[in-house]
Amino acid sequence: KLWKLLNDNDMLKKDLKKLCDSFDHSLIYETGSLKAETVAALQNEDFHLEKVSFRPTAENFAYYFYKKLTELGYGVHCVEVYETPNNCAVYEEE
């Protein structure tokens, strides 16, 4: 049982890293929130842009990661997303 728990933990780490990597060192913006010219100018300056369908707040990212991990089959209880070392948003299914 310990091996399965450790293996599941390794898979969770890999899946979570895969979900997070695209957002690392990127400008995250909501679909329709920037003019096409703005997006083009940022791309011309080699900004890494990530478009999401929601306002990119810590609260919404907590929900986003909760849903993604649940869809991958993890029995997630809650997700915390930190904005700063002392400030986080939590999503917990009721």
DOKOL-106085 format. One record per atom (N, C-alpha, C, O): y, x, z; residue in one letter. Coordinates in steps of 0.02 Angstrom, whole numbers, padded with zeros to 5 digits, always signed. Layout:
residues N
YXZa;...
//
This chain:
residues 94
-00060+00041+00000k;+00000+00000+00000k;+00063+00043+00000k;+00113+00025-00031k;+00061+00099+00035l;+00119+00143+00037l;+00135+00170-00033l;+00193+00173-00052l;+00083+00188-00071w;+00094+00213-00139w;+00128+00160-00182w;+00174+00175-00219w;+00106+00096-00177k;+00136+00042-00216k;+00208+00033-00196k;+00251+00023-00239k;+00223+00035-00132l;+00291+00028-00107l;+00335+00084-00135l;+00391+00071-00158l;+00311+00146-00132l;+00349+00202-00159l;+00358+00197-00234l;+00412+00211-00260l;+00306+00176-00269n;+00310+00168-00342n;+00360+00113-00360n;+00400+00122-00405n;+00358+00057-00324d;+00406+00002-00336d;+00477+00026-00323d;+00523+00008-00358d;+00485+00068-00271n;+00551+00095-00254n;+00576+00140-00311n;+00635+00137-00329n;+00531+00181-00338d;+00550+00224-00395d;+00571+00183-00455d;+00619+00200-00489d;+00534+00129-00469m;+00551+00086-00526m;+00618+00052-00514m;+00659+00046-00560m;+00630+00029-00453l;+00694-00002-00437l;+00751+00047-00448l;+00802+00029-00478l;+00743+00109-00425k;+00795+00160-00435k;+00808+00171-00509k;+00865+00175-00530k;+00755+00176-00549k;+00762+00188-00621k;+00797+00129-00654k;+00842+00138-00695k;+00775+00068-00637d;+00805+00009-00668d;+00878+00000-00647d;+00920-00018-00688d;+00893+00014-00584l;+00962+00008-00561l;+01006+00062-00594l;+01062+00047-00613l;+00980+00122-00601k;+01017+00175-00635k;+01031+00155-00707k;+01087+00165-00732k;+00982+00127-00741k;+00990+00105-00810k;+01045+00051-00815k;+01086+00052-00861k;+01046+00004-00767l;+01097-00048-00767l;+01167-00020-00754l;+01216-00043-00783l;+01171+00031-00712c;+01237+00058-00692c;+01264+00111-00739c;+01325+00117-00745c;+01222+00148-00773d;+01245+00205-00813d;+01297+00187-00865d;+01343+00226-00877d;+01291+00130-00896s;+01339+00113-00949s;+01409+00101-00921s;+01458+00108-00958s;+01413+00084-00858f;+01479+00071-00827f;+01512+00134-00799f;+01572+00134-00786f;+01472+00186-00789d;+01498+00247-00759d;+01550+00280-00805d;+01537+00288-00864d;+01606+00299-00778h;+01660+00333-00815h;+01681+00292-00877h;+01692+00320-00931h;+01688+00227-00867s;+01709+00185-00923s;+01765+00138-00901s;+01776+00126-00842s;+01800+00113-00950l;+01850+00061-00939l;+01815-00005-00950l;+01795-00021-01006l;+01807-00043-00897i;+01771-00106-00900i;+01822-00162-00907i;+01869-00167-00868i;+01813-00204-00957y;+01861-00258-00968y;+01825-00322-00987y;+01769-00322-01014y;+01857-00378-00973e;+01830-00444-00988e;+01842-00462-01061e;+01895-00448-01089e;+01793-00492-01092t;+01799-00515-01160t;+01862-00557-01168t;+01874-00603-01128t;+01902-00542-01218g;+01962-00581-01232g;+02022-00563-01190g;+02075-00594-01198g;+02016-00515-01145s;+02072-00498-01100s;+02119-00446-01130s;+02175-00437-01106s;+02097-00410-01182l;+02138-00360-01215l;+02147-00377-01288l;+02102-00405-01320l;+02205-00361-01314k;+02217-00371-01385k;+02174-00322-01425k;+02158-00268-01401k;+02156-00342-01485a;+02115-00299-01528a;+02149-00232-01540a;+02115-00181-01544a;+02216-00232-01545e;+02252-00170-01556e;+02246-00124-01495e;+02242-00063-01503e;+02245-00153-01436t;+02238-00113-01375t;+02169-00081-01373t;+02162-00021-01358t;+02118-00120-01388v;+02049-00094-01389v;+02044-00038-01440v;+02015+00014-01426v;+02071-00049-01499a;+02069+00002-01552a;+02105+00066-01530a;+02080+00121-01542a;+02163+00059-01498a;+02200+00117-01475a;+02161+00156-01422a;+02159+00217-01423a;+02129+00120-01376l;+02088+00153-01325l;+02028+00188-01356l;+02011+00244-01336l;+01997+00157-01404q;+01941+00188-01439q;+01963+00250-01477q;+01927+00300-01479q;+02022+00247-01507n;+02049+00306-01543n;+02063+00364-01496n;+02062+00422-01517n;+02075+00349-01432e;+02087+00401-01382e;+02022+00421-01347e;+02023+00456-01296e;+01965+00399-01375d;+01898+00415-01349d;+01883+00389-01280d;+01844+00418-01243d;+01914+00332-01262f;+01896+00299-01200f;+01827+00268-01209f;+01811+00241-01262f;+01786+00272-01157h;+01722+00237-01157h;+01735+00166-01131h;+01753+00158-01073h;+01728+00116-01174l;+01743+00047-01156l;+01678+00008-01145l;+01630+00015-01183l;+01679-00034-01095e;+01623-00080-01082e;+01652-00150-01074e;+01692-00163-01030e;+01631-00194-01119k;+01654-00263-01118k;+01603-00306-01080k;+01543-00300-01092k;+01628-00348-01035v;+01585-00395-00998v;+01612-00465-01007v;+01670-00475-01025v;+01570-00514-00994s;+01589-00584-01004s;+01622-00615-00943s;+01633-00675-00940s;+01638-00574-00893f;+01667-00598-00831f;+01723-00551-00809f;+01727-00494-00832f;+01766-00576-00765r;+01818-00533-00738r;+01784-00478-00696r;+01746-00494-00651r;+01797-00414-00711p;+01760-00360-00679p;+01784-00344-00608p;+01816-00293-00595p;+01769-00389-00562t;+01784-00379-00492t;+01720-00358-00455t;+01665-00367-00481t;+01727-00330-00396a;+01668-00311-00357a;+01625-00373-00342a;+01564-00369-00343a;+01658-00430-00328e;+01621-00491-00313e;+01578-00512-00373e;+01520-00530-00366e;+01608-00510-00432n;+01572-00530-00492n;+01518-00479-00511n;+01466-00498-00538n;+01530-00416-00498f;+01478-00366-00511f;+01420-00373-00463f;+01362-00362-00482f;+01433-00392-00401a;+01378-00404-00354a;+01333-00460-00380a;+01272-00453-00378a;+01363-00514-00405y;+01325-00568-00434y;+01288-00545-00497y;+01229-00561-00506y;+01322-00508-00541y;+01293-00482-00603y;+01230-00441-00588y;+01178-00452-00619y;+01236-00393-00542f;+01178-00351-00526f;+01122-00390-00492f;+01063-00377-00504f;+01141-00438-00451y;+01090-00482-00420y;+01050-00517-00474y;+00988-00517-00472y;+01085-00548-00522k;+01051-00585-00575k;+01008-00538-00618k;+00951-00555-00634k;+01034-00480-00636k;+00997-00434-00678k;+00933-00410-00643k;+00880-00407-00674k;+00939-00392-00579l;+00880-00368-00542l;+00829-00424-00533l;+00769-00412-00535l;+00853-00485-00521t;+00808-00542-00515t;+00772-00554-00581t;+00712-00567-00581t;+00808-00550-00637e;+00777-00558-00703e;+00724-00505-00716e;+00675-00518-00752e;+00732-00446-00687l;+00683-00393-00695l;+00623-00402-00649l;+00575-00362-00651l;+00625-00453-00607g;+00568-00469-00564g;+00572-00443-00494g;+00523-00447-00457g;+00628-00415-00474y;+00635-00390-00405y;+00653-00448-00359y;+00693-00491-00376y;+00623-00448-00300g;+00638-00498-00249g;+00700-00477-00210g;+00696-00456-00153g;+00757-00484-00242v;+00820-00460-00213v;+00845-00512-00163v;+00847-00572-00177v;+00865-00488-00105h;+00894-00532-00054h;+00970-00535-00061h;+01000-00589-00060h;+01000-00476-00069c;+01073-00474-00078c;+01091-00409-00113c;+01053-00361-00115c;+01152-00408-00140v;+01178-00348-00173v;+01248-00334-00146v;+01289-00380-00140v;+01261-00271-00130e;+01327-00249-00108e;+01356-00203-00161e;+01322-00158-00185e;+01419-00215-00179v;+01454-00172-00226v;+01516-00145-00190v;+01559-00184-00168v;+01521-00080-00185y;+01577-00049-00149y;+01634-00034-00196y;+01625-00004-00250y;+01695-00055-00176e;+01756-00038-00212e;+01783+00029-00186e;+01809+00070-00224e;+01777+00039-00121t;+01797+00100-00087t;+01743+00114-00035t;+01699+00071-00025t;+01744+00171-00002p;+01693+00185+00049p;+01693+00133+00106p;+01642+00126+00141p;+01748+00099+00116n;+01753+00051+00172n;+01760-00021+00152n;+01769-00065+00195n;+01757-00036+00087n;+01769-00104+00064n;+01716-00123+00012n;+01708-00090-00039n;+01679-00177+00026c;+01627-00197-00021c;+01626-00273-00029c;+01653-00310+00012c;+01595-00295-00083a;+01583-00365-00096a;+01507-00375-00093a;+01469-00332-00114a;+01486-00432-00067v;+01416-00447-00059v;+01399-00512-00094v;+01435-00562-00087v;+01344-00512-00132y;+01318-00575-00158y;+01250-00586-00127y;+01208-00541-00128y;+01240-00645-00100e;+01176-00663-00069e;+01158-00733-00090e;+01197-00780-00082e;+01098-00741-00117e;+01075-00807-00139e;+01063-00850-00078e;+01036-00827-00028e;+01085-00912-00083e;+01076-00958-00025e;+01009-00992-00026e;+00994-01032+00018e;
//
